[in-house]
Amino acid sequence: MARNQKQREASEFEERVVFINRVSKTVKGGRRMSLVALVVVGDGKGNIGLGMGKSAEVPLAISKASLDAKKNMFHVPVTEDGTIPHEVEGHFGAGRIVIKPAVEGTGVIAGGAVRPLFELAGIKNVLSKSLGTDNGLNIIKAACEGLKELSAPEDVAARRGITVSEMFTGKVK
């Protein structure tokens, strides 16, 4: 029964391979090649994870990355329009990315590495611009850091002890 439940949980997440990179290590006998896979896992409802796996074979690297992504999942607040609640900037290493909410019908305007991240999180309308580097790994990790900084209006209002309407109108009783 528990095994069936784990299979069902695993199937509710969609996974996408962002990129596979070949790396080499120079040892006494020559070069030792291995592969690094970067995988994004999400359910389309705001839950998203990013993982890396390294192996000598592609399928093994992808499966390791998928398990790592499921371990490192986090929640992203998504509005009814399918966008993010506010503008945010993410940093990781030399990678910086600016992520802005967009109106209905805009679509996902994002670079190659971060597009699957937004799509699997369930974000349908967003604008983003990568700054600083074109390294896909640093850009996607910067996007994850930025998405982790997002907070829903309900959470902010609860922290302040007011309602959401009071927060947006500025009228506090």
ChimeraX commands (.cxc) that place a marker at each C-alpha (Angstrom):
marker #1 position 0.00,0.00,0.00 radius 0.5
marker #1 position 2.76,2.46,0.93 radius 0.5
marker #1 position 4.64,1.59,-2.24 radius 0.5
marker #1 position 1.54,2.34,-4.36 radius 0.5
marker #1 position 1.16,5.69,-2.61 radius 0.5
marker #1 position 4.80,6.61,-3.30 radius 0.5
marker #1 position 4.34,5.78,-7.00 radius 0.5
marker #1 position 1.25,7.99,-7.13 radius 0.5
marker #1 position 3.10,10.86,-5.41 radius 0.5
marker #1 position 5.96,10.52,-7.87 radius 0.5
marker #1 position 3.62,10.56,-10.86 radius 0.5
marker #1 position 1.86,13.80,-9.85 radius 0.5
marker #1 position 5.10,15.72,-10.41 radius 0.5
marker #1 position 6.25,16.55,-13.91 radius 0.5
marker #1 position 9.98,16.68,-14.49 radius 0.5
marker #1 position 12.04,18.38,-17.17 radius 0.5
marker #1 position 15.72,18.12,-17.93 radius 0.5
marker #1 position 17.08,21.66,-18.24 radius 0.5
marker #1 position 20.52,20.66,-19.48 radius 0.5
marker #1 position 23.10,17.90,-19.45 radius 0.5
marker #1 position 26.74,18.97,-19.20 radius 0.5
marker #1 position 29.79,16.80,-19.81 radius 0.5
marker #1 position 32.59,17.39,-17.32 radius 0.5
marker #1 position 36.01,15.80,-17.10 radius 0.5
marker #1 position 38.52,15.18,-14.36 radius 0.5
marker #1 position 42.17,14.72,-15.25 radius 0.5
marker #1 position 43.69,11.76,-13.40 radius 0.5
marker #1 position 46.99,9.88,-13.70 radius 0.5
marker #1 position 45.76,7.67,-16.54 radius 0.5
marker #1 position 44.09,10.45,-18.56 radius 0.5
marker #1 position 40.71,12.15,-18.45 radius 0.5
marker #1 position 37.72,10.70,-16.63 radius 0.5
marker #1 position 34.43,11.88,-18.19 radius 0.5
marker #1 position 31.15,12.21,-16.32 radius 0.5
marker #1 position 27.81,13.92,-16.93 radius 0.5
marker #1 position 25.95,16.47,-14.83 radius 0.5
marker #1 position 22.17,16.73,-15.27 radius 0.5
marker #1 position 20.01,19.62,-14.06 radius 0.5
marker #1 position 16.34,18.71,-13.58 radius 0.5
marker #1 position 13.29,20.78,-12.59 radius 0.5
marker #1 position 10.34,19.03,-10.90 radius 0.5
marker #1 position 6.96,20.68,-10.35 radius 0.5
marker #1 position 3.24,20.05,-10.03 radius 0.5
marker #1 position 1.93,23.18,-11.80 radius 0.5
marker #1 position 0.31,24.39,-8.56 radius 0.5
marker #1 position 3.21,26.35,-7.08 radius 0.5
marker #1 position 5.38,23.49,-5.82 radius 0.5
marker #1 position 8.75,23.38,-7.53 radius 0.5
marker #1 position 12.15,21.78,-7.00 radius 0.5
marker #1 position 15.57,21.98,-8.64 radius 0.5
marker #1 position 18.15,19.21,-8.50 radius 0.5
marker #1 position 21.52,18.17,-9.86 radius 0.5
marker #1 position 22.84,14.67,-10.44 radius 0.5
marker #1 position 26.24,13.46,-11.58 radius 0.5
marker #1 position 27.08,10.09,-13.10 radius 0.5
marker #1 position 29.01,8.38,-15.88 radius 0.5
marker #1 position 25.72,7.62,-17.70 radius 0.5
marker #1 position 22.89,9.96,-18.72 radius 0.5
marker #1 position 19.88,8.03,-17.31 radius 0.5
marker #1 position 21.53,7.59,-13.93 radius 0.5
marker #1 position 22.46,11.29,-13.76 radius 0.5
marker #1 position 18.86,12.27,-14.61 radius 0.5
marker #1 position 17.37,9.95,-11.98 radius 0.5
marker #1 position 19.78,11.29,-9.31 radius 0.5
marker #1 position 18.89,14.86,-10.28 radius 0.5
marker #1 position 15.17,14.05,-10.11 radius 0.5
marker #1 position 15.51,12.63,-6.58 radius 0.5
marker #1 position 17.54,15.70,-5.53 radius 0.5
marker #1 position 14.88,18.01,-6.98 radius 0.5
marker #1 position 12.09,16.24,-5.06 radius 0.5
marker #1 position 14.12,16.60,-1.84 radius 0.5
marker #1 position 14.65,20.36,-2.41 radius 0.5
marker #1 position 11.07,21.38,-3.20 radius 0.5
marker #1 position 9.59,24.71,-2.14 radius 0.5
marker #1 position 6.30,26.58,-2.67 radius 0.5
marker #1 position 5.86,29.63,-4.90 radius 0.5
marker #1 position 2.78,31.86,-4.41 radius 0.5
marker #1 position 0.93,32.14,-7.74 radius 0.5
marker #1 position -2.00,34.54,-8.24 radius 0.5
marker #1 position -5.32,33.71,-9.94 radius 0.5
marker #1 position -3.99,35.33,-13.15 radius 0.5
marker #1 position -1.12,32.85,-13.19 radius 0.5
marker #1 position 1.58,35.38,-12.32 radius 0.5
marker #1 position 3.71,36.24,-9.29 radius 0.5
marker #1 position 2.48,38.65,-6.56 radius 0.5
marker #1 position 5.31,41.20,-6.87 radius 0.5
marker #1 position 8.61,41.98,-8.58 radius 0.5
marker #1 position 11.68,40.24,-7.23 radius 0.5
marker #1 position 15.40,39.97,-7.98 radius 0.5
marker #1 position 17.34,36.76,-7.42 radius 0.5
marker #1 position 21.10,36.36,-6.93 radius 0.5
marker #1 position 23.32,33.32,-7.09 radius 0.5
marker #1 position 27.04,33.57,-7.76 radius 0.5
marker #1 position 27.54,35.89,-10.73 radius 0.5
marker #1 position 23.96,35.23,-11.90 radius 0.5
marker #1 position 21.25,37.81,-11.34 radius 0.5
marker #1 position 17.70,37.69,-12.62 radius 0.5
marker #1 position 14.84,40.18,-12.44 radius 0.5
marker #1 position 11.37,38.58,-12.35 radius 0.5
marker #1 position 8.29,40.78,-12.86 radius 0.5
marker #1 position 4.57,39.99,-12.80 radius 0.5
marker #1 position 2.76,40.32,-16.13 radius 0.5
marker #1 position -0.86,40.81,-17.21 radius 0.5
marker #1 position -3.06,37.98,-18.50 radius 0.5
marker #1 position -2.10,36.85,-22.00 radius 0.5
marker #1 position 1.57,37.88,-21.83 radius 0.5
marker #1 position 2.92,34.34,-21.49 radius 0.5
marker #1 position 6.28,33.26,-20.12 radius 0.5
marker #1 position 8.94,35.65,-21.36 radius 0.5
marker #1 position 12.10,34.08,-20.01 radius 0.5
marker #1 position 15.46,32.75,-21.12 radius 0.5
marker #1 position 16.05,29.12,-22.00 radius 0.5
marker #1 position 17.18,27.85,-18.59 radius 0.5
marker #1 position 14.47,29.45,-16.43 radius 0.5
marker #1 position 11.49,28.83,-18.74 radius 0.5
marker #1 position 10.87,25.24,-17.49 radius 0.5
marker #1 position 11.12,26.48,-13.89 radius 0.5
marker #1 position 8.27,28.96,-14.39 radius 0.5
marker #1 position 6.15,26.55,-16.44 radius 0.5
marker #1 position 6.37,23.70,-13.91 radius 0.5
marker #1 position 5.60,26.10,-11.05 radius 0.5
marker #1 position 2.31,26.99,-12.76 radius 0.5
marker #1 position 3.33,30.57,-13.60 radius 0.5
marker #1 position 1.70,31.43,-16.95 radius 0.5
marker #1 position 2.38,35.18,-17.23 radius 0.5
marker #1 position 5.77,36.51,-16.20 radius 0.5
marker #1 position 8.58,38.74,-17.48 radius 0.5
marker #1 position 12.20,37.98,-16.62 radius 0.5
marker #1 position 15.61,39.25,-17.58 radius 0.5
marker #1 position 18.87,37.55,-16.76 radius 0.5
marker #1 position 21.78,39.82,-15.89 radius 0.5
marker #1 position 25.45,39.22,-15.24 radius 0.5
marker #1 position 26.08,35.79,-16.73 radius 0.5
marker #1 position 24.80,33.38,-19.36 radius 0.5
marker #1 position 25.68,30.28,-17.33 radius 0.5
marker #1 position 22.42,28.30,-17.18 radius 0.5
marker #1 position 23.16,26.78,-13.79 radius 0.5
marker #1 position 23.77,30.12,-12.06 radius 0.5
marker #1 position 20.78,31.76,-13.75 radius 0.5
marker #1 position 18.31,29.02,-12.77 radius 0.5
marker #1 position 19.63,28.93,-9.19 radius 0.5
marker #1 position 19.29,32.74,-9.03 radius 0.5
marker #1 position 15.69,32.38,-10.25 radius 0.5
marker #1 position 15.02,29.81,-7.50 radius 0.5
marker #1 position 16.45,32.18,-4.89 radius 0.5
marker #1 position 14.23,34.96,-6.22 radius 0.5
marker #1 position 11.12,32.76,-6.20 radius 0.5
marker #1 position 11.86,31.73,-2.60 radius 0.5
marker #1 position 11.74,35.43,-1.60 radius 0.5
marker #1 position 8.18,35.84,-2.91 radius 0.5
marker #1 position 5.41,36.21,-0.34 radius 0.5
marker #1 position 1.66,36.06,-0.86 radius 0.5
marker #1 position -0.43,39.13,0.09 radius 0.5
marker #1 position -2.33,36.99,2.62 radius 0.5
marker #1 position 0.90,36.09,4.43 radius 0.5
marker #1 position 2.09,39.70,4.55 radius 0.5
marker #1 position -1.29,40.89,5.85 radius 0.5
marker #1 position -1.31,38.20,8.54 radius 0.5
marker #1 position 2.22,39.19,9.63 radius 0.5
marker #1 position 1.12,42.82,9.91 radius 0.5
marker #1 position -2.12,41.93,11.70 radius 0.5
marker #1 position -4.41,43.55,9.10 radius 0.5
marker #1 position -6.63,42.35,6.27 radius 0.5
marker #1 position -5.53,42.22,2.64 radius 0.5
marker #1 position -7.96,45.01,1.66 radius 0.5
marker #1 position -6.60,47.27,4.43 radius 0.5
marker #1 position -3.08,46.59,3.20 radius 0.5
marker #1 position -3.86,47.68,-0.37 radius 0.5
marker #1 position -6.12,50.66,0.45 radius 0.5
marker #1 position -3.93,52.00,3.24 radius 0.5
marker #1 position -6.93,52.53,5.53 radius 0.5
marker #1 position -6.24,50.88,8.86 radius 0.5
marker #1 position -8.99,50.82,11.47 radius 0.5
marker link #1:1,2 radius 0.2
marker link #1:2,3 radius 0.2
marker link #1:3,4 radius 0.2
marker link #1:4,5 radius 0.2
marker link #1:5,6 radius 0.2
marker link #1:6,7 radius 0.2
marker link #1:7,8 radius 0.2
marker link #1:8,9 radius 0.2
marker link #1:9,10 radius 0.2
marker link #1:10,11 radius 0.2
marker link #1:11,12 radius 0.2
marker link #1:12,13 radius 0.2
marker link #1:13,14 radius 0.2
marker link #1:14,15 radius 0.2
marker link #1:15,16 radius 0.2
marker link #1:16,17 radius 0.2
marker link #1:17,18 radius 0.2
marker link #1:18,19 radius 0.2
marker link #1:19,20 radius 0.2
marker link #1:20,21 radius 0.2
marker link #1:21,22 radius 0.2
marker link #1:22,23 radius 0.2
marker link #1:23,24 radius 0.2
marker link #1:24,25 radius 0.2
marker link #1:25,26 radius 0.2
marker link #1:26,27 radius 0.2
marker link #1:27,28 radius 0.2
marker link #1:28,29 radius 0.2
marker link #1:29,30 radius 0.2
marker link #1:30,31 radius 0.2
marker link #1:31,32 radius 0.2
marker link #1:32,33 radius 0.2
marker link #1:33,34 radius 0.2
marker link #1:34,35 radius 0.2
marker link #1:35,36 radius 0.2
marker link #1:36,37 radius 0.2
marker link #1:37,38 radius 0.2
marker link #1:38,39 radius 0.2
marker link #1:39,40 radius 0.2
marker link #1:40,41 radius 0.2
marker link #1:41,42 radius 0.2
marker link #1:42,43 radius 0.2
marker link #1:43,44 radius 0.2
marker link #1:44,45 radius 0.2
marker link #1:45,46 radius 0.2
marker link #1:46,47 radius 0.2
marker link #1:47,48 radius 0.2
marker link #1:48,49 radius 0.2
marker link #1:49,50 radius 0.2
marker link #1:50,51 radius 0.2
marker link #1:51,52 radius 0.2
marker link #1:52,53 radius 0.2
marker link #1:53,54 radius 0.2
marker link #1:54,55 radius 0.2
marker link #1:55,56 radius 0.2
marker link #1:56,57 radius 0.2
marker link #1:57,58 radius 0.2
marker link #1:58,59 radius 0.2
marker link #1:59,60 radius 0.2
marker link #1:60,61 radius 0.2
marker link #1:61,62 radius 0.2
marker link #1:62,63 radius 0.2
marker link #1:63,64 radius 0.2
marker link #1:64,65 radius 0.2
marker link #1:65,66 radius 0.2
marker link #1:66,67 radius 0.2
marker link #1:67,68 radius 0.2
marker link #1:68,69 radius 0.2
marker link #1:69,70 radius 0.2
marker link #1:70,71 radius 0.2
marker link #1:71,72 radius 0.2
marker link #1:72,73 radius 0.2
marker link #1:73,74 radius 0.2
marker link #1:74,75 radius 0.2
marker link #1:75,76 radius 0.2
marker link #1:76,77 radius 0.2
marker link #1:77,78 radius 0.2
marker link #1:78,79 radius 0.2
marker link #1:79,80 radius 0.2
marker link #1:80,81 radius 0.2
marker link #1:81,82 radius 0.2
marker link #1:82,83 radius 0.2
marker link #1:83,84 radius 0.2
marker link #1:84,85 radius 0.2
marker link #1:85,86 radius 0.2
marker link #1:86,87 radius 0.2
marker link #1:87,88 radius 0.2
marker link #1:88,89 radius 0.2
marker link #1:89,90 radius 0.2
marker link #1:90,91 radius 0.2
marker link #1:91,92 radius 0.2
marker link #1:92,93 radius 0.2
marker link #1:93,94 radius 0.2
marker link #1:94,95 radius 0.2
marker link #1:95,96 radius 0.2
marker link #1:96,97 radius 0.2
marker link #1:97,98 radius 0.2
marker link #1:98,99 radius 0.2
marker link #1:99,100 radius 0.2
marker link #1:100,101 radius 0.2
marker link #1:101,102 radius 0.2
marker link #1:102,103 radius 0.2
marker link #1:103,104 radius 0.2
marker link #1:104,105 radius 0.2
marker link #1:105,106 radius 0.2
marker link #1:106,107 radius 0.2
marker link #1:107,108 radius 0.2
marker link #1:108,109 radius 0.2
marker link #1:109,110 radius 0.2
marker link #1:110,111 radius 0.2
marker link #1:111,112 radius 0.2
marker link #1:112,113 radius 0.2
marker link #1:113,114 radius 0.2
marker link #1:114,115 radius 0.2
marker link #1:115,116 radius 0.2
marker link #1:116,117 radius 0.2
marker link #1:117,118 radius 0.2
marker link #1:118,119 radius 0.2
marker link #1:119,120 radius 0.2
marker link #1:120,121 radius 0.2
marker link #1:121,122 radius 0.2
marker link #1:122,123 radius 0.2
marker link #1:123,124 radius 0.2
marker link #1:124,125 radius 0.2
marker link #1:125,126 radius 0.2
marker link #1:126,127 radius 0.2
marker link #1:127,128 radius 0.2
marker link #1:128,129 radius 0.2
marker link #1:129,130 radius 0.2
marker link #1:130,131 radius 0.2
marker link #1:131,132 radius 0.2
marker link #1:132,133 radius 0.2
marker link #1:133,134 radius 0.2
marker link #1:134,135 radius 0.2
marker link #1:135,136 radius 0.2
marker link #1:136,137 radius 0.2
marker link #1:137,138 radius 0.2
marker link #1:138,139 radius 0.2
marker link #1:139,140 radius 0.2
marker link #1:140,141 radius 0.2
marker link #1:141,142 radius 0.2
marker link #1:142,143 radius 0.2
marker link #1:143,144 radius 0.2
marker link #1:144,145 radius 0.2
marker link #1:145,146 radius 0.2
marker link #1:146,147 radius 0.2
marker link #1:147,148 radius 0.2
marker link #1:148,149 radius 0.2
marker link #1:149,150 radius 0.2
marker link #1:150,151 radius 0.2
marker link #1:151,152 radius 0.2
marker link #1:152,153 radius 0.2
marker link #1:153,154 radius 0.2
marker link #1:154,155 radius 0.2
marker link #1:155,156 radius 0.2
marker link #1:156,157 radius 0.2
marker link #1:157,158 radius 0.2
marker link #1:158,159 radius 0.2
marker link #1:159,160 radius 0.2
marker link #1:160,161 radius 0.2
marker link #1:161,162 radius 0.2
marker link #1:162,163 radius 0.2
marker link #1:163,164 radius 0.2
marker link #1:164,165 radius 0.2
marker link #1:165,166 radius 0.2
marker link #1:166,167 radius 0.2
marker link #1:167,168 radius 0.2
marker link #1:168,169 radius 0.2
marker link #1:169,170 radius 0.2
marker link #1:170,171 radius 0.2
marker link #1:171,172 radius 0.2
marker link #1:172,173 radius 0.2
view
